[in-house]
Amino acid sequence: MAISTEIHNTGDPAGHAEITAAIEHVLSDRAGDWRVSIIGSQANDQWQLTVHGPNGFERSYMLDGAAGEHQPAAIRVLLERMLPAKSAFSN
C-alpha cells in the first residue's frame, strides 16, 4: 500500500503537513495504492480535491474555503464520506 499526496497553490504551505497527515490517517488502513491531489485556484477560494485508488477508483470534490472545507479535519471527514466501504477493496 502506498499513499501519495500533492498539494499546490493553496496559499498555506505551513498547513500542508496537517492536511497530509489527515489524508494519510484516512487511507492508512486501506488496501491498494492511493493518490490524492489538492489544487488551489488563484481566481477564488476553492480547491480541487481528487482521489485515485485501486480498481479504477476516482472521485473529485471542490473544497470551499468559505464553508470551512480547507481545514484538515473537514478534509478528513469528506474523504471518509467519498471512499467506498473498506471491504470493497479487500482481497
Phi and psi in radians as a Rosetta constraint file:
Dihedral C 1 N 2 CA 2 C 2 CIRCULARHARMONIC -2.365 0.35
Dihedral N 2 CA 2 C 2 N 3 CIRCULARHARMONIC 2.542 0.35
Dihedral C 2 N 3 CA 3 C 3 CIRCULARHARMONIC -2.186 0.35
Dihedral N 3 CA 3 C 3 N 4 CIRCULARHARMONIC 2.151 0.35
Dihedral C 3 N 4 CA 4 C 4 CIRCULARHARMONIC -2.076 0.35
Dihedral N 4 CA 4 C 4 N 5 CIRCULARHARMONIC 2.294 0.35
Dihedral C 4 N 5 CA 5 C 5 CIRCULARHARMONIC -2.194 0.35
Dihedral N 5 CA 5 C 5 N 6 CIRCULARHARMONIC 2.517 0.35
Dihedral C 5 N 6 CA 6 C 6 CIRCULARHARMONIC -2.299 0.35
Dihedral N 6 CA 6 C 6 N 7 CIRCULARHARMONIC 2.327 0.35
Dihedral C 6 N 7 CA 7 C 7 CIRCULARHARMONIC -2.357 0.35
Dihedral N 7 CA 7 C 7 N 8 CIRCULARHARMONIC 2.116 0.35
Dihedral C 7 N 8 CA 8 C 8 CIRCULARHARMONIC -2.370 0.35
Dihedral N 8 CA 8 C 8 N 9 CIRCULARHARMONIC 2.577 0.35
Dihedral C 8 N 9 CA 9 C 9 CIRCULARHARMONIC 0.979 0.35
Dihedral N 9 CA 9 C 9 N 10 CIRCULARHARMONIC 0.637 0.35
Dihedral C 9 N 10 CA 10 C 10 CIRCULARHARMONIC -1.648 0.35
Dihedral N 10 CA 10 C 10 N 11 CIRCULARHARMONIC -0.212 0.35
Dihedral C 10 N 11 CA 11 C 11 CIRCULARHARMONIC 1.332 0.35
Dihedral N 11 CA 11 C 11 N 12 CIRCULARHARMONIC 0.125 0.35
Dihedral C 11 N 12 CA 12 C 12 CIRCULARHARMONIC -2.460 0.35
Dihedral N 12 CA 12 C 12 N 13 CIRCULARHARMONIC 1.228 0.35
Dihedral C 12 N 13 CA 13 C 13 CIRCULARHARMONIC -1.018 0.35
Dihedral N 13 CA 13 C 13 N 14 CIRCULARHARMONIC -0.553 0.35
Dihedral C 13 N 14 CA 14 C 14 CIRCULARHARMONIC -1.167 0.35
Dihedral N 14 CA 14 C 14 N 15 CIRCULARHARMONIC -0.500 0.35
Dihedral C 14 N 15 CA 15 C 15 CIRCULARHARMONIC -1.417 0.35
Dihedral N 15 CA 15 C 15 N 16 CIRCULARHARMONIC -0.160 0.35
Dihedral C 15 N 16 CA 16 C 16 CIRCULARHARMONIC -1.034 0.35
Dihedral N 16 CA 16 C 16 N 17 CIRCULARHARMONIC -0.713 0.35
Dihedral C 16 N 17 CA 17 C 17 CIRCULARHARMONIC -1.097 0.35
Dihedral N 17 CA 17 C 17 N 18 CIRCULARHARMONIC -0.729 0.35
Dihedral C 17 N 18 CA 18 C 18 CIRCULARHARMONIC -1.167 0.35
Dihedral N 18 CA 18 C 18 N 19 CIRCULARHARMONIC -0.715 0.35
Dihedral C 18 N 19 CA 19 C 19 CIRCULARHARMONIC -1.148 0.35
Dihedral N 19 CA 19 C 19 N 20 CIRCULARHARMONIC -0.768 0.35
Dihedral C 19 N 20 CA 20 C 20 CIRCULARHARMONIC -1.053 0.35
Dihedral N 20 CA 20 C 20 N 21 CIRCULARHARMONIC -0.741 0.35
Dihedral C 20 N 21 CA 21 C 21 CIRCULARHARMONIC -1.085 0.35
Dihedral N 21 CA 21 C 21 N 22 CIRCULARHARMONIC -0.700 0.35
Dihedral C 21 N 22 CA 22 C 22 CIRCULARHARMONIC -1.120 0.35
Dihedral N 22 CA 22 C 22 N 23 CIRCULARHARMONIC -0.745 0.35
Dihedral C 22 N 23 CA 23 C 23 CIRCULARHARMONIC -1.106 0.35
Dihedral N 23 CA 23 C 23 N 24 CIRCULARHARMONIC -0.820 0.35
Dihedral C 23 N 24 CA 24 C 24 CIRCULARHARMONIC -1.119 0.35
Dihedral N 24 CA 24 C 24 N 25 CIRCULARHARMONIC -0.603 0.35
Dihedral C 24 N 25 CA 25 C 25 CIRCULARHARMONIC -1.066 0.35
Dihedral N 25 CA 25 C 25 N 26 CIRCULARHARMONIC -0.767 0.35
Dihedral C 25 N 26 CA 26 C 26 CIRCULARHARMONIC -1.191 0.35
Dihedral N 26 CA 26 C 26 N 27 CIRCULARHARMONIC -0.704 0.35
Dihedral C 26 N 27 CA 27 C 27 CIRCULARHARMONIC -1.621 0.35
Dihedral N 27 CA 27 C 27 N 28 CIRCULARHARMONIC -0.161 0.35
Dihedral C 27 N 28 CA 28 C 28 CIRCULARHARMONIC -1.060 0.35
Dihedral N 28 CA 28 C 28 N 29 CIRCULARHARMONIC -0.528 0.35
Dihedral C 28 N 29 CA 29 C 29 CIRCULARHARMONIC -1.824 0.35
Dihedral N 29 CA 29 C 29 N 30 CIRCULARHARMONIC 0.316 0.35
Dihedral C 29 N 30 CA 30 C 30 CIRCULARHARMONIC -1.796 0.35
Dihedral N 30 CA 30 C 30 N 31 CIRCULARHARMONIC 2.456 0.35
Dihedral C 30 N 31 CA 31 C 31 CIRCULARHARMONIC -1.275 0.35
Dihedral N 31 CA 31 C 31 N 32 CIRCULARHARMONIC 2.696 0.35
Dihedral C 31 N 32 CA 32 C 32 CIRCULARHARMONIC 1.603 0.35
Dihedral N 32 CA 32 C 32 N 33 CIRCULARHARMONIC 3.082 0.35
Dihedral C 32 N 33 CA 33 C 33 CIRCULARHARMONIC -1.650 0.35
Dihedral N 33 CA 33 C 33 N 34 CIRCULARHARMONIC 2.386 0.35
Dihedral C 33 N 34 CA 34 C 34 CIRCULARHARMONIC -2.207 0.35
Dihedral N 34 CA 34 C 34 N 35 CIRCULARHARMONIC 2.436 0.35
Dihedral C 34 N 35 CA 35 C 35 CIRCULARHARMONIC -2.281 0.35
Dihedral N 35 CA 35 C 35 N 36 CIRCULARHARMONIC 2.171 0.35
Dihedral C 35 N 36 CA 36 C 36 CIRCULARHARMONIC -2.182 0.35
Dihedral N 36 CA 36 C 36 N 37 CIRCULARHARMONIC 2.293 0.35
Dihedral C 36 N 37 CA 37 C 37 CIRCULARHARMONIC -2.231 0.35
Dihedral N 37 CA 37 C 37 N 38 CIRCULARHARMONIC 2.505 0.35
Dihedral C 37 N 38 CA 38 C 38 CIRCULARHARMONIC -2.229 0.35
Dihedral N 38 CA 38 C 38 N 39 CIRCULARHARMONIC 2.092 0.35
Dihedral C 38 N 39 CA 39 C 39 CIRCULARHARMONIC -2.114 0.35
Dihedral N 39 CA 39 C 39 N 40 CIRCULARHARMONIC 2.116 0.35
Dihedral C 39 N 40 CA 40 C 40 CIRCULARHARMONIC -1.467 0.35
Dihedral N 40 CA 40 C 40 N 41 CIRCULARHARMONIC 2.877 0.35
Dihedral C 40 N 41 CA 41 C 41 CIRCULARHARMONIC -1.989 0.35
Dihedral N 41 CA 41 C 41 N 42 CIRCULARHARMONIC 2.430 0.35
Dihedral C 41 N 42 CA 42 C 42 CIRCULARHARMONIC -1.437 0.35
Dihedral N 42 CA 42 C 42 N 43 CIRCULARHARMONIC -0.244 0.35
Dihedral C 42 N 43 CA 43 C 43 CIRCULARHARMONIC -1.526 0.35
Dihedral N 43 CA 43 C 43 N 44 CIRCULARHARMONIC -0.434 0.35
Dihedral C 43 N 44 CA 44 C 44 CIRCULARHARMONIC -2.683 0.35
Dihedral N 44 CA 44 C 44 N 45 CIRCULARHARMONIC -2.988 0.35
Dihedral C 44 N 45 CA 45 C 45 CIRCULARHARMONIC -1.751 0.35
Dihedral N 45 CA 45 C 45 N 46 CIRCULARHARMONIC 0.615 0.35
Dihedral C 45 N 46 CA 46 C 46 CIRCULARHARMONIC -2.032 0.35
Dihedral N 46 CA 46 C 46 N 47 CIRCULARHARMONIC 2.495 0.35
Dihedral C 46 N 47 CA 47 C 47 CIRCULARHARMONIC -2.060 0.35
Dihedral N 47 CA 47 C 47 N 48 CIRCULARHARMONIC 2.438 0.35
Dihedral C 47 N 48 CA 48 C 48 CIRCULARHARMONIC -1.589 0.35
Dihedral N 48 CA 48 C 48 N 49 CIRCULARHARMONIC 2.043 0.35
Dihedral C 48 N 49 CA 49 C 49 CIRCULARHARMONIC -1.762 0.35
Dihedral N 49 CA 49 C 49 N 50 CIRCULARHARMONIC 2.161 0.35
Dihedral C 49 N 50 CA 50 C 50 CIRCULARHARMONIC -2.222 0.35
Dihedral N 50 CA 50 C 50 N 51 CIRCULARHARMONIC 2.342 0.35
Dihedral C 50 N 51 CA 51 C 51 CIRCULARHARMONIC -2.158 0.35
Dihedral N 51 CA 51 C 51 N 52 CIRCULARHARMONIC 2.222 0.35
Dihedral C 51 N 52 CA 52 C 52 CIRCULARHARMONIC -2.069 0.35
Dihedral N 52 CA 52 C 52 N 53 CIRCULARHARMONIC 2.354 0.35
Dihedral C 52 N 53 CA 53 C 53 CIRCULARHARMONIC -2.447 0.35
Dihedral N 53 CA 53 C 53 N 54 CIRCULARHARMONIC -2.956 0.35
Dihedral C 53 N 54 CA 54 C 54 CIRCULARHARMONIC -1.134 0.35
Dihedral N 54 CA 54 C 54 N 55 CIRCULARHARMONIC 2.809 0.35
Dihedral C 54 N 55 CA 55 C 55 CIRCULARHARMONIC 1.016 0.35
Dihedral N 55 CA 55 C 55 N 56 CIRCULARHARMONIC 0.569 0.35
Dihedral C 55 N 56 CA 56 C 56 CIRCULARHARMONIC 1.301 0.35
Dihedral N 56 CA 56 C 56 N 57 CIRCULARHARMONIC 0.257 0.35
Dihedral C 56 N 57 CA 57 C 57 CIRCULARHARMONIC -1.114 0.35
Dihedral N 57 CA 57 C 57 N 58 CIRCULARHARMONIC 2.275 0.35
Dihedral C 57 N 58 CA 58 C 58 CIRCULARHARMONIC -2.653 0.35
Dihedral N 58 CA 58 C 58 N 59 CIRCULARHARMONIC 2.280 0.35
Dihedral C 58 N 59 CA 59 C 59 CIRCULARHARMONIC -2.458 0.35
Dihedral N 59 CA 59 C 59 N 60 CIRCULARHARMONIC 2.614 0.35
Dihedral C 59 N 60 CA 60 C 60 CIRCULARHARMONIC -2.319 0.35
Dihedral N 60 CA 60 C 60 N 61 CIRCULARHARMONIC 2.657 0.35
Dihedral C 60 N 61 CA 61 C 61 CIRCULARHARMONIC -2.687 0.35
Dihedral N 61 CA 61 C 61 N 62 CIRCULARHARMONIC 2.482 0.35
Dihedral C 61 N 62 CA 62 C 62 CIRCULARHARMONIC -1.628 0.35
Dihedral N 62 CA 62 C 62 N 63 CIRCULARHARMONIC 2.089 0.35
Dihedral C 62 N 63 CA 63 C 63 CIRCULARHARMONIC -1.559 0.35
Dihedral N 63 CA 63 C 63 N 64 CIRCULARHARMONIC 2.130 0.35
Dihedral C 63 N 64 CA 64 C 64 CIRCULARHARMONIC -1.723 0.35
Dihedral N 64 CA 64 C 64 N 65 CIRCULARHARMONIC 2.019 0.35
Dihedral C 64 N 65 CA 65 C 65 CIRCULARHARMONIC -1.079 0.35
Dihedral N 65 CA 65 C 65 N 66 CIRCULARHARMONIC -0.657 0.35
Dihedral C 65 N 66 CA 66 C 66 CIRCULARHARMONIC -1.127 0.35
Dihedral N 66 CA 66 C 66 N 67 CIRCULARHARMONIC -0.432 0.35
Dihedral C 66 N 67 CA 67 C 67 CIRCULARHARMONIC -1.624 0.35
Dihedral N 67 CA 67 C 67 N 68 CIRCULARHARMONIC 0.111 0.35
Dihedral C 67 N 68 CA 68 C 68 CIRCULARHARMONIC 1.417 0.35
Dihedral N 68 CA 68 C 68 N 69 CIRCULARHARMONIC 0.195 0.35
Dihedral C 68 N 69 CA 69 C 69 CIRCULARHARMONIC -1.407 0.35
Dihedral N 69 CA 69 C 69 N 70 CIRCULARHARMONIC 0.038 0.35
Dihedral C 69 N 70 CA 70 C 70 CIRCULARHARMONIC -1.568 0.35
Dihedral N 70 CA 70 C 70 N 71 CIRCULARHARMONIC -0.086 0.35
Dihedral C 70 N 71 CA 71 C 71 CIRCULARHARMONIC -1.368 0.35
Dihedral N 71 CA 71 C 71 N 72 CIRCULARHARMONIC 2.457 0.35
Dihedral C 71 N 72 CA 72 C 72 CIRCULARHARMONIC -0.930 0.35
Dihedral N 72 CA 72 C 72 N 73 CIRCULARHARMONIC -0.726 0.35
Dihedral C 72 N 73 CA 73 C 73 CIRCULARHARMONIC -1.121 0.35
Dihedral N 73 CA 73 C 73 N 74 CIRCULARHARMONIC -0.677 0.35
Dihedral C 73 N 74 CA 74 C 74 CIRCULARHARMONIC -1.183 0.35
Dihedral N 74 CA 74 C 74 N 75 CIRCULARHARMONIC -0.690 0.35
Dihedral C 74 N 75 CA 75 C 75 CIRCULARHARMONIC -1.119 0.35
Dihedral N 75 CA 75 C 75 N 76 CIRCULARHARMONIC -0.716 0.35
Dihedral C 75 N 76 CA 76 C 76 CIRCULARHARMONIC -1.038 0.35
Dihedral N 76 CA 76 C 76 N 77 CIRCULARHARMONIC -0.827 0.35
Dihedral C 76 N 77 CA 77 C 77 CIRCULARHARMONIC -1.099 0.35
Dihedral N 77 CA 77 C 77 N 78 CIRCULARHARMONIC -0.768 0.35
Dihedral C 77 N 78 CA 78 C 78 CIRCULARHARMONIC -1.082 0.35
Dihedral N 78 CA 78 C 78 N 79 CIRCULARHARMONIC -0.760 0.35
Dihedral C 78 N 79 CA 79 C 79 CIRCULARHARMONIC -1.049 0.35
Dihedral N 79 CA 79 C 79 N 80 CIRCULARHARMONIC -0.775 0.35
Dihedral C 79 N 80 CA 80 C 80 CIRCULARHARMONIC -1.032 0.35
Dihedral N 80 CA 80 C 80 N 81 CIRCULARHARMONIC -0.629 0.35
Dihedral C 80 N 81 CA 81 C 81 CIRCULARHARMONIC -1.316 0.35
Dihedral N 81 CA 81 C 81 N 82 CIRCULARHARMONIC -0.570 0.35
Dihedral C 81 N 82 CA 82 C 82 CIRCULARHARMONIC -1.296 0.35
Dihedral N 82 CA 82 C 82 N 83 CIRCULARHARMONIC -0.536 0.35
Dihedral C 82 N 83 CA 83 C 83 CIRCULARHARMONIC -1.398 0.35
Dihedral N 83 CA 83 C 83 N 84 CIRCULARHARMONIC 2.629 0.35
Dihedral C 83 N 84 CA 84 C 84 CIRCULARHARMONIC -1.236 0.35
Dihedral N 84 CA 84 C 84 N 85 CIRCULARHARMONIC 2.932 0.35
Dihedral C 84 N 85 CA 85 C 85 CIRCULARHARMONIC -0.957 0.35
Dihedral N 85 CA 85 C 85 N 86 CIRCULARHARMONIC 2.541 0.35
Dihedral C 85 N 86 CA 86 C 86 CIRCULARHARMONIC -0.986 0.35
Dihedral N 86 CA 86 C 86 N 87 CIRCULARHARMONIC -0.571 0.35
Dihedral C 86 N 87 CA 87 C 87 CIRCULARHARMONIC -1.255 0.35
Dihedral N 87 CA 87 C 87 N 88 CIRCULARHARMONIC -0.257 0.35
Dihedral C 87 N 88 CA 88 C 88 CIRCULARHARMONIC -1.105 0.35
Dihedral N 88 CA 88 C 88 N 89 CIRCULARHARMONIC -0.472 0.35
Dihedral C 88 N 89 CA 89 C 89 CIRCULARHARMONIC -1.974 0.35
Dihedral N 89 CA 89 C 89 N 90 CIRCULARHARMONIC 0.202 0.35
Dihedral C 89 N 90 CA 90 C 90 CIRCULARHARMONIC -1.296 0.35
Dihedral N 90 CA 90 C 90 N 91 CIRCULARHARMONIC 2.629 0.35
